[in-house]
Amino acid sequence: MYMIVKHLHLTIITLTFVLFIINFVLMMKGSDKVNNKLLKIGPHILYTLFVVTFIYLVTVNPLNLYPFVNGWASSKLAGFVIYVLSITLALKWAKTTLWRIVGLISAIFWLAMTARLGFADHLKSKGMSEDVNAYIDLGQAMLANIC
């Protein structure tokens, strides 16, 4: 059951990103399709499902990784929150094209950083607080890959 929910969780993340990109492109083009009901309600439904699957994965995880206890899990949660805030900046708060693009780049960066943390097994077992240098190296490597 854990693996099914984990894959559902990853699928939800992918769908939120796809809907964000579609909504962003339509907004930049000035299309009336931005007001489509699916594009308005869909992300909220996906975020709710994301939180439900997140809670399930945290409660039954085999490595006992809990937010606010383990640095890795806390970083994943913080990355998701900043990702959602970046999407909100790009789609709602920004009034100029420049800030919308800043929101887009920020959302892509935080999604990539959070995804990269998911594959950082050495950080899962040690915890961020015990291996700060590994986290810094990870951040530098992500920036180098993006730039």
C-alpha positions as CSV (number, residue, x, y, z in Angstrom):
1,M,0.0,0.0,0.0
2,Y,2.9,2.4,0.8
3,M,4.3,2.2,-2.7
4,I,0.9,2.7,-4.3
5,V,0.4,5.9,-2.3
6,K,3.9,7.0,-2.9
7,H,3.4,6.7,-6.7
8,L,0.0,8.5,-6.4
9,H,1.8,11.2,-4.5
10,L,4.4,11.6,-7.3
11,T,1.6,11.6,-9.9
12,I,-0.2,14.4,-8.1
13,I,2.9,16.5,-8.0
14,T,3.4,16.0,-11.7
15,L,-0.2,16.9,-12.4
16,T,0.0,20.1,-10.3
17,F,3.1,21.2,-12.3
18,V,1.4,20.4,-15.6
19,L,-1.7,22.4,-14.7
20,F,0.5,25.2,-13.5
21,I,2.4,25.4,-16.7
22,I,-0.8,25.3,-18.8
23,N,-2.4,28.0,-16.6
24,F,0.8,30.1,-16.8
25,V,1.0,29.9,-20.6
26,L,-2.7,30.7,-21.0
27,M,-2.3,33.7,-18.6
28,M,0.7,35.0,-20.5
29,K,-1.2,34.8,-23.8
30,G,-4.2,36.6,-22.3
31,S,-6.5,33.7,-23.1
32,D,-10.0,33.5,-21.7
33,K,-9.4,29.8,-21.1
34,V,-7.6,30.8,-17.9
35,N,-11.1,30.9,-16.3
36,N,-11.8,27.3,-17.2
37,K,-13.3,25.5,-14.3
38,L,-10.8,22.7,-14.4
39,L,-7.9,25.1,-14.3
40,K,-9.5,27.0,-11.3
41,I,-10.6,24.0,-9.2
42,G,-8.2,21.3,-10.3
43,P,-5.1,22.5,-8.5
44,H,-6.9,22.9,-5.2
45,I,-8.2,19.3,-5.5
46,L,-4.7,18.1,-6.3
47,Y,-3.2,20.1,-3.4
48,T,-5.7,18.5,-1.0
49,L,-4.9,15.0,-2.3
50,F,-1.2,15.9,-2.0
51,V,-1.6,16.8,1.7
52,V,-3.6,13.6,2.3
53,T,-1.0,11.4,0.6
54,F,1.8,13.3,2.4
55,I,0.2,12.7,5.8
56,Y,-0.2,9.0,5.0
57,L,3.4,8.7,3.8
58,V,4.7,10.5,6.9
59,T,2.7,8.3,9.3
60,V,3.6,4.9,7.8
61,N,7.1,5.7,6.4
62,P,9.6,2.9,6.9
63,L,12.5,5.2,7.7
64,N,10.7,7.1,10.5
65,L,11.3,10.5,8.8
66,Y,9.0,13.1,10.3
67,P,8.8,16.8,9.6
68,F,10.2,19.0,12.4
69,V,12.1,16.0,13.7
70,N,14.2,15.1,10.7
71,G,15.9,17.8,8.7
72,W,15.3,15.9,5.4
73,A,11.5,15.7,5.9
74,S,11.3,19.3,7.1
75,S,13.2,20.4,4.0
76,K,10.8,18.5,1.7
77,L,7.8,20.1,3.4
78,A,9.3,23.6,3.3
79,G,10.2,23.1,-0.4
80,F,6.6,22.2,-1.2
81,V,5.3,25.3,0.7
82,I,7.7,27.6,-1.2
83,Y,6.8,25.9,-4.5
84,V,3.1,26.6,-3.9
85,L,3.9,30.2,-2.9
86,S,5.9,30.6,-6.1
87,I,3.0,29.4,-8.1
88,T,0.7,31.8,-6.3
89,L,3.2,34.6,-7.1
90,A,3.3,33.7,-10.8
91,L,-0.5,33.3,-11.2
92,K,-2.1,35.7,-8.8
93,W,0.1,38.1,-6.9
94,A,2.4,39.3,-9.7
95,K,1.1,42.3,-11.6
96,T,4.0,42.5,-14.2
97,T,5.4,40.0,-16.6
98,L,8.8,40.2,-14.9
99,W,7.4,39.1,-11.6
100,R,5.3,36.4,-13.2
101,I,8.5,35.0,-14.8
102,V,10.3,35.2,-11.5
103,G,7.4,33.2,-10.0
104,L,7.7,30.6,-12.8
105,I,11.5,30.3,-12.3
106,S,11.1,30.1,-8.6
107,A,8.4,27.4,-8.8
108,I,10.6,25.3,-11.2
109,F,13.6,25.7,-9.0
110,W,11.8,24.7,-5.8
111,L,10.1,21.7,-7.5
112,A,13.5,20.6,-8.8
113,M,15.2,21.1,-5.4
114,T,12.5,19.3,-3.5
115,A,12.6,16.4,-6.1
116,R,16.3,16.2,-5.8
117,L,16.0,15.9,-2.0
118,G,13.8,12.9,-2.6
119,F,16.7,11.1,-4.2
120,A,19.3,12.2,-1.6
121,D,19.5,8.9,0.4
122,H,22.5,10.0,2.3
123,L,20.5,12.9,3.7
124,K,17.6,10.8,4.7
125,S,19.6,8.5,6.9
126,K,21.8,11.2,8.5
127,G,19.4,14.1,8.7
128,M,20.2,17.6,7.7
129,S,21.4,18.8,11.0
130,E,24.1,16.2,11.1
131,D,25.3,16.8,7.6
132,V,24.9,20.4,6.7
133,N,27.8,20.4,4.2
134,A,26.1,17.6,2.2
135,Y,23.0,19.8,1.9
136,I,25.1,22.8,0.9
137,D,26.8,20.7,-1.8
138,L,23.4,19.5,-2.9
139,G,22.2,23.1,-3.3
140,Q,25.3,24.1,-5.2
141,A,25.0,21.1,-7.5
142,M,21.4,22.0,-8.2
143,L,22.2,25.6,-9.0
144,A,25.1,24.5,-11.3
145,N,22.7,22.2,-13.2
146,I,20.1,24.9,-13.6
147,C,22.5,27.6,-14.7
